């Protein structure tokens, strides 16, 4: 069923293993509750912003506000599209496409997390490829970026296994200390040549394009 007002609610990406679904309030609630169960070892911080350091129930409330804010602030020039990752009917984590000035720059960044009980099973790699397919083939991006702390081996492993190009490092705060973030990029040409898959299907994309200031992408190359 097509949503009459907010077409992003119809957005889906399906692979043989999982489904990515745009966050409505029900999915956002499931993600907020999942985050409270734990995402990472408390002794480290995998995120650029230490949002997961907050205790429950403030953590869950902050998460809901974050998802609502991203929805409310969606414009053609600035958007963060959050998607729940669902495996066998269970919400296991989330992935997002984030960008500014996309109609001109055609570049998006990705970020994701999985609940601890679902890590180490290859889900992270599968949902990254699905996210890239949405960005490149659904929205017509030319470049994708991602980043990870120097010691975040699970994230770095996925990034390197998919063939991103390393483009540098930057120093930034990690909690209260300075640390090194590694930066990566992938071109549309590289994605199409090596990662594009026929068994990943996109649903509801066409209805979202006007909201994001986009025309239907040219996927002939």
ABEGO torsion letter per residue (X at the ends): XBBAABAAAABBBBBAABBBBBBBAAAAAAAAAAAAAEABBAABBABABBAAABBOAAAAAAAAAAAAAAAAABBAABBBBBBBBBBGGBBAEBBBBBBBGAAAAGBBBBBBBBBAAABGAGAAAAAAAAAAAAAAAAAGBABBBBBBBAABAAAAAAAAAAGBBBAEBBBBBBEABBBBBBBBBBBAAAAAAAABBAABBBBGAAAAAAAAGBBBBBAAX
